[in-house]
């Protein structure tokens, strides 16, 4: 699964202007990979996930 999501991220990175659907997929993939330890969390790379409970 991790390799598949990594492949999706690499394909999205090659898009010249991704639509909102691809952006959501990329963010979801990054979140999944980070929470399971496949990506090192980097809150200083310009993307930060913020969570709220309702």
mmCIF file of the N, C-alpha and C atoms, coordinates in Angstrom:
data_MODEL
# 
_entry.id   MODEL 
# 
loop_
_atom_site.group_PDB 
_atom_site.id 
_atom_site.type_symbol 
_atom_site.label_atom_id 
_atom_site.label_alt_id 
_atom_site.label_comp_id 
_atom_site.label_asym_id 
_atom_site.label_entity_id 
_atom_site.label_seq_id 
_atom_site.pdbx_PDB_ins_code 
_atom_site.Cartn_x 
_atom_site.Cartn_y 
_atom_site.Cartn_z 
_atom_site.occupancy 
_atom_site.B_iso_or_equiv 
_atom_site.pdbx_formal_charge 
_atom_site.auth_seq_id 
_atom_site.auth_comp_id 
_atom_site.auth_asym_id 
_atom_site.auth_atom_id 
_atom_site.pdbx_PDB_model_num 
ATOM 1   N N  . UNK A 1 1  ? 0.820   -1.186 0.000   1.00 0.00 ? 1  UNK A N  1 
ATOM 2   C CA . UNK A 1 1  ? 0.000   0.000  0.000   1.00 0.00 ? 1  UNK A CA 1 
ATOM 3   C C  . UNK A 1 1  ? 0.870   1.259  0.000   1.00 0.00 ? 1  UNK A C  1 
ATOM 4   N N  . UNK A 1 2  ? 1.916   1.260  0.842   1.00 0.00 ? 2  UNK A N  1 
ATOM 5   C CA . UNK A 1 2  ? 2.780   2.442  0.925   1.00 0.00 ? 2  UNK A CA 1 
ATOM 6   C C  . UNK A 1 2  ? 3.443   2.729  -0.423  1.00 0.00 ? 2  UNK A C  1 
ATOM 7   N N  . UNK A 1 3  ? 3.897   1.695  -1.104  1.00 0.00 ? 3  UNK A N  1 
ATOM 8   C CA . UNK A 1 3  ? 4.540   1.892  -2.408  1.00 0.00 ? 3  UNK A CA 1 
ATOM 9   C C  . UNK A 1 3  ? 3.544   2.445  -3.429  1.00 0.00 ? 3  UNK A C  1 
ATOM 10  N N  . UNK A 1 4  ? 2.309   1.983  -3.369  1.00 0.00 ? 4  UNK A N  1 
ATOM 11  C CA . UNK A 1 4  ? 1.275   2.468  -4.284  1.00 0.00 ? 4  UNK A CA 1 
ATOM 12  C C  . UNK A 1 4  ? 0.991   3.957  -4.044  1.00 0.00 ? 4  UNK A C  1 
ATOM 13  N N  . UNK A 1 5  ? 0.858   4.343  -2.770  1.00 0.00 ? 5  UNK A N  1 
ATOM 14  C CA . UNK A 1 5  ? 0.582   5.742  -2.458  1.00 0.00 ? 5  UNK A CA 1 
ATOM 15  C C  . UNK A 1 5  ? 1.767   6.629  -2.825  1.00 0.00 ? 5  UNK A C  1 
ATOM 16  N N  . UNK A 1 6  ? 2.977   6.118  -2.623  1.00 0.00 ? 6  UNK A N  1 
ATOM 17  C CA . UNK A 1 6  ? 4.170   6.862  -3.023  1.00 0.00 ? 6  UNK A CA 1 
ATOM 18  C C  . UNK A 1 6  ? 4.183   7.069  -4.536  1.00 0.00 ? 6  UNK A C  1 
ATOM 19  N N  . UNK A 1 7  ? 3.791   6.048  -5.274  1.00 0.00 ? 7  UNK A N  1 
ATOM 20  C CA . UNK A 1 7  ? 3.713   6.169  -6.729  1.00 0.00 ? 7  UNK A CA 1 
ATOM 21  C C  . UNK A 1 7  ? 2.688   7.206  -7.158  1.00 0.00 ? 7  UNK A C  1 
ATOM 22  N N  . UNK A 1 8  ? 1.559   7.246  -6.464  1.00 0.00 ? 8  UNK A N  1 
ATOM 23  C CA . UNK A 1 8  ? 0.547   8.256  -6.766  1.00 0.00 ? 8  UNK A CA 1 
ATOM 24  C C  . UNK A 1 8  ? 1.095   9.663  -6.519  1.00 0.00 ? 8  UNK A C  1 
ATOM 25  N N  . UNK A 1 9  ? 1.819   9.837  -5.412  1.00 0.00 ? 9  UNK A N  1 
ATOM 26  C CA . UNK A 1 9  ? 2.385   11.151 -5.108  1.00 0.00 ? 9  UNK A CA 1 
ATOM 27  C C  . UNK A 1 9  ? 3.373   11.581 -6.180  1.00 0.00 ? 9  UNK A C  1 
ATOM 28  N N  . UNK A 1 10 ? 4.191   10.650 -6.644  1.00 0.00 ? 10 UNK A N  1 
ATOM 29  C CA . UNK A 1 10 ? 5.172   10.979 -7.682  1.00 0.00 ? 10 UNK A CA 1 
ATOM 30  C C  . UNK A 1 10 ? 4.472   11.350 -8.996  1.00 0.00 ? 10 UNK A C  1 
ATOM 31  N N  . UNK A 1 11 ? 3.389   10.670 -9.316  1.00 0.00 ? 11 UNK A N  1 
ATOM 32  C CA . UNK A 1 11 ? 2.640   10.993 -10.533 1.00 0.00 ? 11 UNK A CA 1 
ATOM 33  C C  . UNK A 1 11 ? 1.972   12.360 -10.411 1.00 0.00 ? 11 UNK A C  1 
ATOM 34  N N  . UNK A 1 12 ? 1.420   12.653 -9.246  1.00 0.00 ? 12 UNK A N  1 
ATOM 35  C CA . UNK A 1 12 ? 0.776   13.949 -9.031  1.00 0.00 ? 12 UNK A CA 1 
ATOM 36  C C  . UNK A 1 12 ? 1.813   15.068 -9.116  1.00 0.00 ? 12 UNK A C  1 
ATOM 37  N N  . UNK A 1 13 ? 3.016   14.816 -8.625  1.00 0.00 ? 13 UNK A N  1 
ATOM 38  C CA . UNK A 1 13 ? 4.079   15.828 -8.660  1.00 0.00 ? 13 UNK A CA 1 
ATOM 39  C C  . UNK A 1 13 ? 4.434   16.213 -10.090 1.00 0.00 ? 13 UNK A C  1 
ATOM 40  N N  . UNK A 1 14 ? 4.211   15.336 -11.037 1.00 0.00 ? 14 UNK A N  1 
ATOM 41  C CA . UNK A 1 14 ? 4.522   15.622 -12.438 1.00 0.00 ? 14 UNK A CA 1 
ATOM 42  C C  . UNK A 1 14 ? 3.406   16.356 -13.166 1.00 0.00 ? 14 UNK A C  1 
ATOM 43  N N  . UNK A 1 15 ? 2.263   16.548 -12.519 1.00 0.00 ? 15 UNK A N  1 
ATOM 44  C CA . UNK A 1 15 ? 1.151   17.278 -13.121 1.00 0.00 ? 15 UNK A CA 1 
ATOM 45  C C  . UNK A 1 15 ? 1.489   18.762 -13.166 1.00 0.00 ? 15 UNK A C  1 
ATOM 46  N N  . UNK A 1 16 ? 1.251   19.402 -14.293 1.00 0.00 ? 16 UNK A N  1 
ATOM 47  C CA . UNK A 1 16 ? 1.574   20.832 -14.406 1.00 0.00 ? 16 UNK A CA 1 
ATOM 48  C C  . UNK A 1 16 ? 0.588   21.704 -13.627 1.00 0.00 ? 16 UNK A C  1 
ATOM 49  N N  . UNK A 1 17 ? -0.681  21.331 -13.604 1.00 0.00 ? 17 UNK A N  1 
ATOM 50  C CA . UNK A 1 17 ? -1.654  22.078 -12.792 1.00 0.00 ? 17 UNK A CA 1 
ATOM 51  C C  . UNK A 1 17 ? -2.715  21.095 -12.290 1.00 0.00 ? 17 UNK A C  1 
ATOM 52  N N  . UNK A 1 18 ? -2.442  20.458 -11.152 1.00 0.00 ? 18 UNK A N  1 
ATOM 53  C CA . UNK A 1 18 ? -3.392  19.473 -10.623 1.00 0.00 ? 18 UNK A CA 1 
ATOM 54  C C  . UNK A 1 18 ? -4.700  20.128 -10.191 1.00 0.00 ? 18 UNK A C  1 
ATOM 55  N N  . UNK A 1 19 ? -5.799  19.416 -10.413 1.00 0.00 ? 19 UNK A N  1 
ATOM 56  C CA . UNK A 1 19 ? -7.083  19.935 -9.967  1.00 0.00 ? 19 UNK A CA 1 
ATOM 57  C C  . UNK A 1 19 ? -7.261  19.644 -8.478  1.00 0.00 ? 19 UNK A C  1 
ATOM 58  N N  . UNK A 1 20 ? -8.332  20.147 -7.905  1.00 0.00 ? 20 UNK A N  1 
ATOM 59  C CA . UNK A 1 20 ? -8.559  20.017 -6.471  1.00 0.00 ? 20 UNK A CA 1 
ATOM 60  C C  . UNK A 1 20 ? -8.658  18.552 -6.041  1.00 0.00 ? 20 UNK A C  1 
ATOM 61  N N  . UNK A 1 21 ? -9.173  17.696 -6.906  1.00 0.00 ? 21 UNK A N  1 
ATOM 62  C CA . UNK A 1 21 ? -9.264  16.275 -6.575  1.00 0.00 ? 21 UNK A CA 1 
ATOM 63  C C  . UNK A 1 21 ? -7.899  15.651 -6.368  1.00 0.00 ? 21 UNK A C  1 
ATOM 64  N N  . UNK A 1 22 ? -6.944  15.987 -7.233  1.00 0.00 ? 22 UNK A N  1 
ATOM 65  C CA . UNK A 1 22 ? -5.593  15.458 -7.079  1.00 0.00 ? 22 UNK A CA 1 
ATOM 66  C C  . UNK A 1 22 ? -4.905  16.027 -5.843  1.00 0.00 ? 22 UNK A C  1 
ATOM 67  N N  . UNK A 1 23 ? -5.192  17.274 -5.528  1.00 0.00 ? 23 UNK A N  1 
ATOM 68  C CA . UNK A 1 23 ? -4.615  17.882 -4.329  1.00 0.00 ? 23 UNK A CA 1 
ATOM 69  C C  . UNK A 1 23 ? -5.119  17.157 -3.082  1.00 0.00 ? 23 UNK A C  1 
ATOM 70  N N  . UNK A 1 24 ? -6.399  16.831 -3.051  1.00 0.00 ? 24 UNK A N  1 
ATOM 71  C CA . UNK A 1 24 ? -6.974  16.111 -1.913  1.00 0.00 ? 24 UNK A CA 1 
ATOM 72  C C  . UNK A 1 24 ? -6.362  14.716 -1.815  1.00 0.00 ? 24 UNK A C  1 
ATOM 73  N N  . UNK A 1 25 ? -6.185  14.045 -2.942  1.00 0.00 ? 25 UNK A N  1 
ATOM 74  C CA . UNK A 1 25 ? -5.553  12.726 -2.944  1.00 0.00 ? 25 UNK A CA 1 
ATOM 75  C C  . UNK A 1 25 ? -4.127  12.826 -2.401  1.00 0.00 ? 25 UNK A C  1 
ATOM 76  N N  . UNK A 1 26 ? -3.374  13.822 -2.858  1.00 0.00 ? 26 UNK A N  1 
ATOM 77  C CA . UNK A 1 26 ? -1.996  13.991 -2.394  1.00 0.00 ? 26 UNK A CA 1 
ATOM 78  C C  . UNK A 1 26 ? -1.948  14.227 -0.890  1.00 0.00 ? 26 UNK A C  1 
ATOM 79  N N  . UNK A 1 27 ? -2.807  15.109 -0.397  1.00 0.00 ? 27 UNK A N  1 
ATOM 80  C CA . UNK A 1 27 ? -2.831  15.387 1.043   1.00 0.00 ? 27 UNK A CA 1 
ATOM 81  C C  . UNK A 1 27 ? -3.210  14.147 1.842   1.00 0.00 ? 27 UNK A C  1 
ATOM 82  N N  . UNK A 1 28 ? -4.153  13.392 1.344   1.00 0.00 ? 28 UNK A N  1 
ATOM 83  C CA . UNK A 1 28 ? -4.575  12.160 2.028   1.00 0.00 ? 28 UNK A CA 1 
ATOM 84  C C  . UNK A 1 28 ? -3.440  11.141 2.050   1.00 0.00 ? 28 UNK A C  1 
ATOM 85  N N  . UNK A 1 29 ? -2.747  11.011 0.927   1.00 0.00 ? 29 UNK A N  1 
ATOM 86  C CA . UNK A 1 29 ? -1.627  10.073 0.857   1.00 0.00 ? 29 UNK A CA 1 
ATOM 87  C C  . UNK A 1 29 ? -0.523  10.466 1.832   1.00 0.00 ? 29 UNK A C  1 
ATOM 88  N N  . UNK A 1 30 ? -0.205  11.752 1.879   1.00 0.00 ? 30 UNK A N  1 
ATOM 89  C CA . UNK A 1 30 ? 0.832   12.219 2.796   1.00 0.00 ? 30 UNK A CA 1 
ATOM 90  C C  . UNK A 1 30 ? 0.429   11.933 4.232   1.00 0.00 ? 30 UNK A C  1 
ATOM 91  N N  . UNK A 1 31 ? -0.810  12.227 4.579   1.00 0.00 ? 31 UNK A N  1 
ATOM 92  C CA . UNK A 1 31 ? -1.289  11.958 5.941   1.00 0.00 ? 31 UNK A CA 1 
ATOM 93  C C  . UNK A 1 31 ? -1.194  10.479 6.277   1.00 0.00 ? 31 UNK A C  1 
ATOM 94  N N  . UNK A 1 32 ? -1.645  9.614  5.387   1.00 0.00 ? 32 UNK A N  1 
ATOM 95  C CA . UNK A 1 32 ? -1.612  8.170  5.634   1.00 0.00 ? 32 UNK A CA 1 
ATOM 96  C C  . UNK A 1 32 ? -0.176  7.692  5.820   1.00 0.00 ? 32 UNK A C  1 
ATOM 97  N N  . UNK A 1 33 ? 0.710   8.131  4.939   1.00 0.00 ? 33 UNK A N  1 
ATOM 98  C CA . UNK A 1 33 ? 2.110   7.700  5.006   1.00 0.00 ? 33 UNK A CA 1 
ATOM 99  C C  . UNK A 1 33 ? 2.802   8.230  6.264   1.00 0.00 ? 33 UNK A C  1 
ATOM 100 N N  . UNK A 1 34 ? 2.493   9.453  6.668   1.00 0.00 ? 34 UNK A N  1 
ATOM 101 C CA . UNK A 1 34 ? 3.100   10.015 7.877   1.00 0.00 ? 34 UNK A CA 1 
ATOM 102 C C  . UNK A 1 34 ? 2.622   9.306  9.136   1.00 0.00 ? 34 UNK A C  1 
ATOM 103 N N  . UNK A 1 35 ? 1.323   9.072  9.243   1.00 0.00 ? 35 UNK A N  1 
ATOM 104 C CA . UNK A 1 35 ? 0.784   8.482  10.478  1.00 0.00 ? 35 UNK A CA 1 
ATOM 105 C C  . UNK A 1 35 ? 1.225   7.038  10.670  1.00 0.00 ? 35 UNK A C  1 
ATOM 106 N N  . UNK A 1 36 ? 1.637   6.385  9.593   1.00 0.00 ? 36 UNK A N  1 
ATOM 107 C CA . UNK A 1 36 ? 2.089   4.999  9.690   1.00 0.00 ? 36 UNK A CA 1 
ATOM 108 C C  . UNK A 1 36 ? 3.607   4.863  9.631   1.00 0.00 ? 36 UNK A C  1 
ATOM 109 N N  . UNK A 1 37 ? 4.310   5.996  9.660   1.00 0.00 ? 37 UNK A N  1 
ATOM 110 C CA . UNK A 1 37 ? 5.761   5.972  9.749   1.00 0.00 ? 37 UNK A CA 1 
ATOM 111 C C  . UNK A 1 37 ? 6.512   5.779  8.447   1.00 0.00 ? 37 UNK A C  1 
ATOM 112 N N  . UNK A 1 38 ? 5.816   5.844  7.309   1.00 0.00 ? 38 UNK A N  1 
ATOM 113 C CA . UNK A 1 38 ? 6.491   5.668  6.018   1.00 0.00 ? 38 UNK A CA 1 
ATOM 114 C C  . UNK A 1 38 ? 7.124   6.961  5.526   1.00 0.00 ? 38 UNK A C  1 
ATOM 115 N N  . UNK A 1 39 ? 6.647   8.087  6.020   1.00 0.00 ? 39 UNK A N  1 
ATOM 116 C CA . UNK A 1 39 ? 7.226   9.398  5.721   1.00 0.00 ? 39 UNK A CA 1 
ATOM 117 C C  . UNK A 1 39 ? 7.561   10.070 7.033   1.00 0.00 ? 39 UNK A C  1 
ATOM 118 N N  . UNK A 1 40 ? 8.699   10.738 7.061   1.00 0.00 ? 40 UNK A N  1 
ATOM 119 C CA . UNK A 1 40 ? 9.054   11.488 8.256   1.00 0.00 ? 40 UNK A CA 1 
ATOM 120 C C  . UNK A 1 40 ? 8.258   12.781 8.275   1.00 0.00 ? 40 UNK A C  1 
ATOM 121 N N  . UNK A 1 41 ? 7.655   13.074 9.414   1.00 0.00 ? 41 UNK A N  1 
ATOM 122 C CA . UNK A 1 41 ? 6.862   14.292 9.534   1.00 0.00 ? 41 UNK A CA 1 
ATOM 123 C C  . UNK A 1 41 ? 7.779   15.502 9.421   1.00 0.00 ? 41 UNK A C  1 
ATOM 124 N N  . UNK A 1 42 ? 7.365   16.467 8.622   1.00 0.00 ? 42 UNK A N  1 
ATOM 125 C CA . UNK A 1 42 ? 8.135   17.694 8.421   1.00 0.00 ? 42 UNK A CA 1 
ATOM 126 C C  . UNK A 1 42 ? 7.173   18.866 8.418   1.00 0.00 ? 42 UNK A C  1 
ATOM 127 N N  . UNK A 1 43 ? 6.972   19.462 9.572   1.00 0.00 ? 43 UNK A N  1 
ATOM 128 C CA . UNK A 1 43 ? 6.034   20.577 9.682   1.00 0.00 ? 43 UNK A CA 1 
ATOM 129 C C  . UNK A 1 43 ? 6.619   21.889 9.185   1.00 0.00 ? 43 UNK A C  1 
ATOM 130 N N  . UNK A 1 44 ? 7.842   21.854 8.663   1.00 0.00 ? 44 UNK A N  1 
ATOM 131 C CA . UNK A 1 44 ? 8.489   23.085 8.217   1.00 0.00 ? 44 UNK A CA 1 
ATOM 132 C C  . UNK A 1 44 ? 8.661   23.117 6.705   1.00 0.00 ? 44 UNK A C  1 
ATOM 133 N N  . UNK A 1 45 ? 7.975   22.225 5.983   1.00 0.00 ? 45 UNK A N  1 
ATOM 134 C CA . UNK A 1 45 ? 8.111   22.181 4.531   1.00 0.00 ? 45 UNK A CA 1 
ATOM 135 C C  . UNK A 1 45 ? 7.017   22.959 3.803   1.00 0.00 ? 45 UNK A C  1 
ATOM 136 N N  . UNK A 1 46 ? 6.221   23.695 4.529   1.00 0.00 ? 46 UNK A N  1 
ATOM 137 C CA . UNK A 1 46 ? 5.178   24.490 3.900   1.00 0.00 ? 46 UNK A CA 1 
ATOM 138 C C  . UNK A 1 46 ? 3.806   23.839 3.944   1.00 0.00 ? 46 UNK A C  1 
ATOM 139 N N  . UNK A 1 47 ? 3.728   22.590 4.417   1.00 0.00 ? 47 UNK A N  1 
ATOM 140 C CA . UNK A 1 47 ? 2.431   21.923 4.530   1.00 0.00 ? 47 UNK A CA 1 
ATOM 141 C C  . UNK A 1 47 ? 2.268   21.449 5.967   1.00 0.00 ? 47 UNK A C  1 
ATOM 142 N N  . UNK A 1 48 ? 1.251   21.922 6.618   1.00 0.00 ? 48 UNK A N  1 
ATOM 143 C CA . UNK A 1 48 ? 0.974   21.498 7.974   1.00 0.00 ? 48 UNK A CA 1 
ATOM 144 C C  . UNK A 1 48 ? -0.481  21.045 8.054   1.00 0.00 ? 48 UNK A C  1 
ATOM 145 N N  . UNK A 1 49 ? -0.691  19.879 8.659   1.00 0.00 ? 49 UNK A N  1 
ATOM 146 C CA . UNK A 1 49 ? -2.046  19.380 8.847   1.00 0.00 ? 49 UNK A CA 1 
ATOM 147 C C  . UNK A 1 49 ? -2.559  19.889 10.174  1.00 0.00 ? 49 UNK A C  1 
ATOM 148 N N  . UNK A 1 50 ? -3.749  20.444 10.164  1.00 0.00 ? 50 UNK A N  1 
ATOM 149 C CA . UNK A 1 50 ? -4.370  20.910 11.394  1.00 0.00 ? 50 UNK A CA 1 
ATOM 150 C C  . UNK A 1 50 ? -5.663  20.147 11.579  1.00 0.00 ? 50 UNK A C  1 
ATOM 151 N N  . UNK A 1 51 ? -5.893  19.705 12.799  1.00 0.00 ? 51 UNK A N  1 
ATOM 152 C CA . UNK A 1 51 ? -7.052  18.880 13.093  1.00 0.00 ? 51 UNK A CA 1 
ATOM 153 C C  . UNK A 1 51 ? -7.952  19.598 14.085  1.00 0.00 ? 51 UNK A C  1 
ATOM 154 N N  . UNK A 1 52 ? -9.223  19.362 13.964  1.00 0.00 ? 52 UNK A N  1 
ATOM 155 C CA . UNK A 1 52 ? -10.183 19.929 14.908  1.00 0.00 ? 52 UNK A CA 1 
ATOM 156 C C  . UNK A 1 52 ? -11.151 18.825 15.300  1.00 0.00 ? 52 UNK A C  1 
ATOM 157 N N  . UNK A 1 53 ? -11.583 18.871 16.526  1.00 0.00 ? 53 UNK A N  1 
ATOM 158 C CA . UNK A 1 53 ? -12.608 17.931 16.974  1.00 0.00 ? 53 UNK A CA 1 
ATOM 159 C C  . UNK A 1 53 ? -13.907 18.691 17.142  1.00 0.00 ? 53 UNK A C  1 
ATOM 160 N N  . UNK A 1 54 ? -14.965 18.077 16.775  1.00 0.00 ? 54 UNK A N  1 
ATOM 161 C CA . UNK A 1 54 ? -16.273 18.717 16.848  1.00 0.00 ? 54 UNK A CA 1 
ATOM 162 C C  . UNK A 1 54 ? -17.173 17.951 17.760  1.00 0.00 ? 54 UNK A C  1 
# 
